[in-house]
């Protein structure tokens, strides 16, 4: 038999070529320990890549002529959602408080964006019966609620991260901005979750 020659898994296709290269180099810097604070450098680079992939997700439109085409569009959007989600989650693993908060906050925004896409979609053009259209929209709303829950969880994680080190956050203008945005978004989804917060 031919010799076993292991290879890395192929990287997912991306339009964020420059951001991917920068993030890759920054990750390698963490492993090599060859910069002053490689965790911060890597977290910032991976976050930038996540933001680029998020822009691609935002470009997807779900509306279609047929139910089959609608579901294909959903699958494409979900695949891009997963790409951006994984990168935001990676951002939170580098133990850099600012970028942990930012990763959680933007992950919440990503979930909320998918929820908005679903609720903002029309039934397929081929679906003409009012009851069928109403049922379709009801099903979309049910799925959107799962993304609402994901958004609330991510926003709450951002808030919890800031609560763990309030002194550090108080001195970081950018981290405070992410927290304010996360709190505002969480309050819209679950007002009880932010009751009593300034």
BELVENFEN-V812380 format. One record per residue. N is the residue number from 1. RES is the residue in one letter. OMEGA is omega in whole degrees, -180 to 180 (none if undefined). Layout:
((N & RES & OMEGA) (N & RES & OMEGA))
This chain:
((1 & X & 179) (2 & X & 180) (3 & X & 179) (4 & X & 180) (5 & X & -178) (6 & X & 178) (7 & X & 177) (8 & X & 176) (9 & X & 179) (10 & X & 179) (11 & X & -180) (12 & X & 178) (13 & X & -179) (14 & X & 172) (15 & X & -178) (16 & X & -171) (17 & X & -178) (18 & X & -179) (19 & X & 178) (20 & X & -180) (21 & X & -180) (22 & X & -180) (23 & X & 179) (24 & X & 180) (25 & X & -180) (26 & X & 177) (27 & X & 179) (28 & X & 177) (29 & X & 176) (30 & X & -179) (31 & X & -176) (32 & X & -178) (33 & X & -172) (34 & X & 173) (35 & X & -173) (36 & X & 178) (37 & X & -174) (38 & X & -180) (39 & X & -180) (40 & X & 180) (41 & X & -178) (42 & X & -179) (43 & X & 180) (44 & X & -179) (45 & X & 180) (46 & X & 177) (47 & X & 179) (48 & X & 177) (49 & X & 177) (50 & X & 180) (51 & X & 178) (52 & X & 179) (53 & X & 177) (54 & X & 178) (55 & X & 178) (56 & X & 176) (57 & X & -178) (58 & X & -177) (59 & X & -177) (60 & X & 176) (61 & X & -176) (62 & X & -175) (63 & X & -178) (64 & X & 180) (65 & X & -176) (66 & X & 178) (67 & X & 179) (68 & X & 180) (69 & X & 177) (70 & X & -179) (71 & X & 175) (72 & X & 179) (73 & X & 177) (74 & X & -180) (75 & X & 179) (76 & X & 179) (77 & X & -179) (78 & X & 179) (79 & X & 179) (80 & X & 174) (81 & X & -179) (82 & X & 178) (83 & X & -180) (84 & X & -180) (85 & X & -179) (86 & X & -180) (87 & X & 176) (88 & X & 178) (89 & X & 177) (90 & X & 180) (91 & X & -176) (92 & X & -175) (93 & X & -174) (94 & X & 176) (95 & X & 171) (96 & X & -167) (97 & X & -179) (98 & X & -175) (99 & X & 171) (100 & X & 179) (101 & X & -180) (102 & X & 180) (103 & X & 179) (104 & X & -178) (105 & X & -179) (106 & X & 172) (107 & X & 174) (108 & X & 179) (109 & X & 180) (110 & X & 177) (111 & X & -179) (112 & X & 180) (113 & X & 179) (114 & X & 176) (115 & X & 179) (116 & X & 177) (117 & X & -178) (118 & X & -178) (119 & X & -180) (120 & X & -177) (121 & X & 176) (122 & X & 172) (123 & X & 178) (124 & X & -177) (125 & X & -179) (126 & X & -178) (127 & X & -172) (128 & X & -179) (129 & X & -178) (130 & X & -179) (131 & X & 178) (132 & X & -180) (133 & X & 179) (134 & X & 179) (135 & X & 179) (136 & X & -180) (137 & X & 177) (138 & X & 178) (139 & X & 177) (140 & X & 180) (141 & X & 178) (142 & X & 179) (143 & X & -180) (144 & X & 180) (145 & X & 178) (146 & X & 177) (147 & X & 173) (148 & X & 180) (149 & X & 177) (150 & X & 178) (151 & X & -180) (152 & X & 179) (153 & X & -179) (154 & X & 178) (155 & X & 179) (156 & X & 177) (157 & X & 177) (158 & X & -180) (159 & X & 180) (160 & X & 178) (161 & X & 180) (162 & X & 180) (163 & X & -179) (164 & X & -179) (165 & X & -175) (166 & X & -180) (167 & X & 179) (168 & X & -179) (169 & X & -178) (170 & X & -179) (171 & X & -175) (172 & X & -177) (173 & X & -178) (174 & X & 178) (175 & X & 178) (176 & X & 179) (177 & X & 178) (178 & X & -179) (179 & X & 179) (180 & X & 179) (181 & X & -179) (182 & X & 180) (183 & X & 179) (184 & X & -180) (185 & X & 179) (186 & X & 179) (187 & X & 178) (188 & X & -180) (189 & X & -175) (190 & X & -176) (191 & X & -179) (192 & X & -175) (193 & X & -178) (194 & X & -179) (195 & X & 177) (196 & X & 178) (197 & X & 180) (198 & X & none))
